[in-house]
Amino acid sequence: MFIAWTTVASRADAERLAAGAVAAGLAACVQVEGPIVSHYRWAGKVERNEEFRLTFKCLPARLAELERHVLAAHPYDTPEWLAVRAERVAEKYLSWAAGPEHSPTL
């Protein structure tokens, strides 16, 4: 299983990305957190903005498609996209995420 993150400026964008990824079957679950405060450098200036963080949980077979989906629908010119493999995943959670048509071998 992979966990991936992005941030957006509005709750509406966060909800749209989360719902779209789950509806398309690309993520088993997406959590929306926020607002959070992000400090970063952009175009030579230090910025501080409120954002909403999305945490995606997906199976390896769906990660590339999820990334394409999120980046294509993302409102930022240069969106954050970080994905890491989960080192340990509870068997029941993995079975749920995979659904009955998949084998939980991840």
Secondary structure as GFF3:
##gff-version 3
##sequence-region A 1 106
A	DSSP	beta_strand	2	8	.	.	.	ID=ss1
A	DSSP	alpha_helix	11	23	.	.	.	ID=ss2
A	DSSP	beta_strand	29	42	.	.	.	ID=ss3
A	DSSP	beta_strand	45	58	.	.	.	ID=ss4
A	DSSP	alpha_helix	60	73	.	.	.	ID=ss5
A	DSSP	beta_strand	82	85	.	.	.	ID=ss6
A	DSSP	alpha_helix	91	98	.	.	.	ID=ss7
###
